[in-house]
Amino acid sequence: MAGRDPHEHNRVATPLELLFDLTFVLSFGLAAQQFAHALAAGHDGVALAGFGLASFAICWAWINFTWFASAYDTDDWLFRLTTMLLMIGALIFAIGLPRMFGSLEQGERLDIGLMVLGYVVMRIAMVVHWLRAARANPAQRTTCLIYAVAIAVIQVGWVALTLLRLPVATTFMIAAPLIVAEMAAPVVAERQTSNMTPWHPHHIAERYSLFAIIALGEGVVGTMAALSAVIDAQGWTTDAAFVCIAGIGLTFGMWWTYYMLPSGPVLAAHRERSFVWGYGQVLVFAAIVATGAGLHVAAYYIEGQAQIGPIATLLTVAIPVSAYLALIYALYSYMLRVLDPFHILLLLGTAAVVAASILAAIWGLDMAVCLVILMFAPVVTVIGYETLGHRHQAEALAANDAEID
């Protein structure tokens, strides 16, 4: 389990990493489905609390393995089997998501038993990974042991929280410091010693971009749900075409804007910026999945199964799309240490498009038309980047001593 070369040329995701990612398709799908159902029922508190916890847990499980594999993936037989154990734990965790949302609906006890059980299985696998790395890498031994001990100790806290079966509010109050501890552990491990783990910047950037594509898959699922609802209600009409164009166009636009982030070059030049970048991506992934869930809410509305009105329905898509674009701009500014006035113009244009879609809903236009208008929110950024923004980015990269891919 020797550390990989962080400057290795042509480092790309392995077939095992891609197989591992597939287990999170189910997790995102179940989380989005439960989120959409709660939003359509008008249970905003349940929706936000459940989706927030689910999104963090899904992304955190993926992040833990991804950064480790970037540093220590030797692809031997034991590494493969341990990764298979991680995949089993991920599936157990996913099965527990509907139970967690259901317990929030009831409002008495938060049922996270299966989710925590899945995490226990994943944590056992990760502790084995880190102990192997500690044994094989004397220079990073302390760092690896901090990871192993922190993962084990924090997991004990989650198990204890599950066994206590406390009321929902109390459970979330205790879960908050546990989540802070989860996120603090890597910072302590990497910065309390002089030997950081040898993760590969371009490999990490690719892995995150691939995970973003998995999250974007929920946009395709939501589009299919909305399209099916229109066809079932009206047949093949203009609205059906609008819904299809809007859903896929919105998903495609979000994909396009994500890949404008020059993550690899900046991480290669400034490894110290990795924590804010990596943790910020959790919010990005959540916003992407929430957009897909919003499209599913639109399907419920079209079918007449939603208990919310057209404006609230449109907001289930407009809010996460707006949050996603704002996060992309924020990450760009942080990574490149620049506040580009041109970005302010693009954000104002984006806000105008979002406002126009909401006004369309207020004026009573069809949901399909409202979604088509909203589709142009990421298009503003795409046009801005392709016409002028890419030159601004090249200048910013040069100022940060980052080589362009």
C-alpha positions in Angstrom: 0.0 0.0 0.0 2.7 2.4 -1.0 1.7 6.0 -1.7 1.1 7.0 -5.3 3.1 9.7 -7.0 1.1 12.9 -6.7 2.8 14.1 -10.0 2.1 10.9 -12.0 1.4 11.7 -15.6 -1.9 10.6 -17.2 -3.5 9.6 -13.9 -7.1 8.8 -14.5 -10.0 7.1 -12.6 -9.7 3.3 -12.4 -12.4 0.8 -13.4 -12.7 -0.1 -9.7 -13.4 3.5 -8.8 -16.0 3.8 -11.5 -17.7 0.6 -10.2 -17.6 2.0 -6.7 -19.4 5.1 -7.9 -22.3 3.1 -9.2 -23.4 2.3 -5.7 -24.1 6.0 -5.1 -26.5 6.2 -8.1 -29.0 4.3 -5.9 -28.4 6.6 -2.9 -28.9 9.8 -4.9 -31.9 8.3 -6.6 -33.6 7.4 -3.3 -32.7 10.7 -1.6 -34.1 12.7 -4.6 -37.3 10.6 -4.7 -38.0 11.1 -1.0 -37.1 14.8 -1.2 -39.4 15.3 -4.1 -42.3 13.4 -2.4 -42.0 15.6 0.7 -41.8 18.8 -1.3 -44.8 17.9 -3.4 -46.7 17.2 -0.2 -45.8 20.6 1.2 -43.7 19.2 4.0 -40.8 21.6 3.5 -39.2 21.0 6.9 -39.1 17.2 6.5 -37.8 17.6 3.0 -34.9 20.0 3.9 -33.9 18.2 7.1 -34.0 14.7 5.5 -32.3 15.8 2.2 -29.6 17.8 4.1 -28.6 14.8 6.2 -28.8 12.4 3.3 -26.8 14.6 1.0 -24.0 15.0 3.5 -23.9 11.3 4.4 -23.8 10.2 0.7 -21.1 12.7 -0.3 -19.0 12.1 2.8 -18.9 8.3 2.3 -17.8 8.9 -1.3 -15.3 11.6 -0.4 -13.6 9.4 2.3 -12.8 6.6 -0.2 -12.0 8.9 -3.1 -9.2 10.9 -1.4 -7.8 7.8 0.1 -7.7 6.0 -3.3 -6.1 9.0 -5.0 -3.2 8.6 -2.5 -2.8 4.9 -1.9 -4.7 2.9 -4.5 -2.3 0.0 -5.4 -5.2 -2.2 -6.8 -4.0 -5.4 -5.1 -6.4 -8.2 -4.2 -6.9 -6.9 -0.6 -7.6 -3.4 -1.8 -10.2 -4.7 -4.2 -12.0 -6.8 -1.5 -12.0 -4.0 1.0 -13.5 -1.7 -1.6 -16.2 -4.3 -2.3 -17.0 -4.2 1.5 -17.3 -0.4 1.1 -19.8 -1.0 -1.8 -21.9 -3.4 0.4 -22.0 -0.8 3.2 -23.1 1.9 0.7 -26.0 -0.2 -0.4 -27.1 -0.9 3.2 -26.9 2.8 3.8 -29.1 3.6 0.7 -31.8 1.2 1.9 -32.1 3.1 5.1 -32.8 6.5 3.4 -36.6 5.9 3.0 -36.9 4.9 6.6 -35.1 8.0 7.7 -37.5 10.2 5.7 -40.5 8.2 6.9 -39.5 8.8 10.6 -39.2 12.5 9.9 -42.8 12.5 8.6 -43.9 10.8 11.8 -41.9 13.3 13.9 -41.1 11.1 16.9 -37.8 9.3 16.6 -35.3 9.6 13.8 -34.7 6.2 12.3 -31.1 6.2 11.0 -30.4 2.6 12.1 -29.8 1.2 8.7 -27.9 4.2 7.5 -25.5 4.0 10.5 -25.2 0.2 9.9 -24.1 0.9 6.4 -21.6 3.4 7.6 -20.3 0.9 10.2 -19.5 -1.5 7.3 -17.9 1.3 5.3 -15.9 2.5 8.3 -14.5 -0.9 9.0 -13.3 -1.0 5.4 -11.8 2.5 5.6 -10.0 1.7 8.9 -8.5 -1.3 7.2 -7.4 0.8 4.3 -5.8 3.4 6.5 -4.0 0.9 8.8 -2.5 -0.8 5.7 -1.3 2.6 4.5 0.2 3.4 7.9 2.1 0.2 7.9 3.5 0.6 4.3 4.3 4.3 4.6 6.5 5.2 7.6 6.7 8.8 6.5 2.9 9.2 6.6 2.3 6.8 9.4 1.1 9.4 11.9 -1.3 11.0 9.4 -2.7 7.6 8.4 -3.2 6.6 12.1 -5.0 9.9 12.9 -7.4 9.1 10.1 -8.0 5.5 11.3 -8.5 6.5 14.9 -10.7 9.5 14.1 -13.0 7.4 11.8 -13.4 4.7 14.4 -14.0 7.1 17.4 -16.5 9.2 15.5 -18.4 6.1 14.3 -18.8 5.0 17.9 -20.5 8.3 18.4 -23.0 7.7 15.6 -23.7 4.2 16.8 -24.4 5.5 20.3 -26.7 8.2 18.9 -28.7 5.5 17.1 -29.0 3.3 20.1 -30.3 6.1 22.3 -33.4 6.6 20.1 -33.8 10.2 21.0 -36.5 12.6 19.6 -35.9 14.1 16.2 -34.8 17.5 17.3 -32.4 16.2 20.0 -30.9 13.7 17.5 -30.1 16.5 15.0 -28.6 18.6 17.8 -26.2 15.8 18.7 -25.6 14.9 15.1 -24.4 18.5 14.3 -21.1 18.2 16.4 -20.6 14.7 15.0 -20.7 16.1 11.5 -18.3 18.9 12.5 -16.0 16.3 13.9 -16.2 14.3 10.6 -15.2 17.3 8.6 -12.5 18.4 11.0 -10.7 15.1 11.2 -9.1 15.3 7.7 -8.0 18.9 8.4 -6.3 17.7 11.6 -4.7 14.7 10.0 -3.3 16.6 7.0 -2.2 19.8 8.9 -0.9 18.4 12.2 2.0 16.6 10.5 4.5 17.6 7.9 3.7 14.6 5.6 0.4 15.0 3.8 -1.2 12.1 2.0 0.0 12.0 -1.7 -3.3 12.6 -3.4 -3.2 13.5 -7.1 -4.7 16.9 -8.0 -5.8 16.1 -11.5 -7.1 12.7 -10.5 -9.1 14.2 -7.7 -10.6 16.9 -10.0 -11.6 14.1 -12.5 -13.1 12.0 -9.7 -15.3 14.9 -8.5 -16.3 15.8 -12.1 -17.4 12.2 -12.6 -19.4 12.3 -9.3 -21.1 15.4 -10.6 -22.2 13.5 -13.6 -23.8 10.9 -11.4 -25.6 13.7 -9.6 -26.7 15.2 -12.9 -28.3 11.8 -13.7 -31.1 12.9 -11.4 -31.9 15.7 -13.8 -32.4 13.1 -16.5 -34.6 11.0 -14.2 -36.7 14.1 -13.2 -37.1 15.1 -16.9 -38.3 11.6 -17.7 -40.8 11.8 -14.9 -42.1 15.2 -16.0 -42.3 14.1 -19.6 -44.2 11.0 -18.8 -46.6 13.0 -16.7 -47.3 15.3 -19.7 -47.7 12.5 -22.2 -50.0 10.6 -19.8 -52.2 13.7 -19.3 -52.1 15.2 -22.8 -50.4 12.9 -25.2 -47.6 14.1 -27.5 -48.2 17.9 -27.4 -46.2 21.1 -27.5 -46.0 20.9 -23.7 -44.3 17.5 -23.9 -41.7 18.9 -26.2 -41.2 21.9 -23.9 -40.7 19.7 -20.8 -38.2 17.5 -22.6 -36.2 20.5 -23.9 -36.3 22.3 -20.6 -35.3 19.3 -18.4 -32.4 18.1 -20.6 -31.4 21.7 -21.5 -31.2 22.6 -17.8 -29.2 19.5 -17.0 -26.9 20.0 -20.0 -26.4 23.7 -19.0 -25.4 22.7 -15.4 -23.0 20.1 -16.8 -21.4 22.8 -19.1 -21.0 25.3 -16.3 -19.4 22.7 -13.9 -16.7 21.9 -16.3 -15.7 25.6 -16.5 -14.1 25.3 -13.1 -10.3 24.8 -13.6 -10.0 22.6 -10.6 -7.1 20.4 -11.7 -4.6 23.1 -12.6 -5.4 25.2 -9.5 -5.1 22.2 -7.1 -1.8 21.2 -8.7 -0.4 24.7 -8.0 -2.1 25.2 -4.6 -2.8 22.0 -2.7 -3.7 24.1 0.4 -7.0 25.2 -1.3 -8.2 21.6 -1.5 -10.3 21.6 1.7 -12.6 24.5 0.8 -12.9 23.2 -2.7 -13.6 19.6 -1.7 -16.1 20.5 1.1 -17.8 23.1 -1.1 -18.5 20.5 -3.7 -20.8 18.7 -1.2 -23.1 21.7 -1.5 -22.7 21.7 -5.3 -23.7 18.0 -5.6 -26.6 18.5 -3.3 -27.9 21.4 -5.4 -27.5 19.3 -8.6 -29.5 16.4 -7.1 -32.1 18.8 -5.6 -32.6 20.3 -9.1 -33.5 16.8 -10.4 -35.8 16.3 -7.5 -37.5 19.6 -8.4 -38.2 18.4 -11.9 -39.8 15.3 -10.3 -42.0 17.7 -8.2 -43.0 19.4 -11.5 -44.1 15.9 -12.7 -46.2 15.5 -9.6 -47.8 18.9 -10.2 -48.5 18.1 -13.9 -50.2 14.8 -12.8 -52.3 16.7 -10.2 -50.7 14.8 -7.3 -48.9 17.8 -5.8 -50.4 19.6 -2.8 -48.5 22.8 -3.7 -49.2 25.5 -6.3 -47.4 26.4 -9.5 -45.2 29.0 -7.9 -44.0 26.7 -5.1 -43.5 24.0 -7.7 -41.3 26.1 -9.9 -39.3 27.3 -6.9 -38.4 23.6 -6.2 -36.3 23.8 -9.4 -35.4 27.5 -9.4 -33.9 27.6 -5.9 -31.4 24.7 -6.3 -30.5 25.9 -9.8 -29.8 29.4 -8.4 -27.8 27.9 -5.5 -25.8 25.7 -7.9 -24.8 28.6 -10.1 -23.9 30.8 -7.1 -21.7 28.0 -5.7 -19.9 27.6 -9.0 -19.1 31.3 -9.1 -18.1 31.3 -5.4 -15.7 28.3 -5.9 -14.3 29.9 -9.0 -13.5 33.1 -7.1 -12.0 31.2 -4.2 -9.8 28.9 -6.2 -8.5 31.7 -8.5 -8.5 34.4 -5.8 -10.3 36.8 -8.2 -13.5 38.8 -8.2 -14.3 39.3 -11.9 -16.7 42.3 -12.6 -17.8 40.3 -15.6 -19.1 37.6 -13.3 -21.3 40.2 -11.6 -22.9 41.0 -14.9 -23.5 37.3 -15.7 -25.0 36.7 -12.2 -27.4 39.7 -12.8 -28.4 38.2 -16.1 -28.9 34.8 -14.4 -31.1 36.4 -11.7 -33.2 38.1 -14.4 -33.8 34.8 -16.1 -34.8 33.1 -12.8 -37.1 36.1 -12.0 -38.7 35.9 -15.4 -39.5 32.2 -14.9 -41.1 32.9 -11.5 -43.1 35.8 -13.0 -44.3 33.4 -15.7 -45.6 31.1 -13.0 -47.3 34.0 -11.2 -49.0 35.0 -14.5 -50.4 31.5 -14.9 -48.3 30.2 -17.8 -48.0 26.5 -18.2 -45.4 24.8 -16.1 -43.6 23.6 -19.2 -43.2 27.2 -20.4 -41.9 28.3 -17.0 -39.3 25.5 -17.1 -38.2 26.5 -20.6 -37.6 30.0 -19.4 -35.6 28.7 -16.3 -33.5 26.6 -18.6 -31.7 29.7 -19.8 -30.3 30.4 -16.3 -27.1 28.4 -16.8 -27.1 29.4 -20.5 -26.2 33.0 -19.5 -23.0 31.7 -17.9 -22.2 29.4 -20.9 -22.5 32.2 -23.4 -20.5 34.5 -21.2 -17.7 32.0 -20.8 -17.5 31.0 -24.4 -17.4 34.5 -25.7 -15.2 36.3 -23.1 -14.9 34.5 -19.9 -12.4 31.9 -21.0 -9.8 34.6 -21.7 -10.4 36.0 -18.2 -9.8 32.5 -16.8 -6.6 32.1 -18.7 -5.3 35.3 -17.2 -6.4 34.3 -13.7 -4.7 30.9 -14.0 -1.5 32.6 -15.1 -1.7 34.9 -12.1 -2.0 31.8 -9.9 1.0 30.1 -11.5 -1.4 27.3 -12.6 -0.8 25.6 -15.9 -3.7 25.4 -18.3 -4.8 21.8 -19.1 
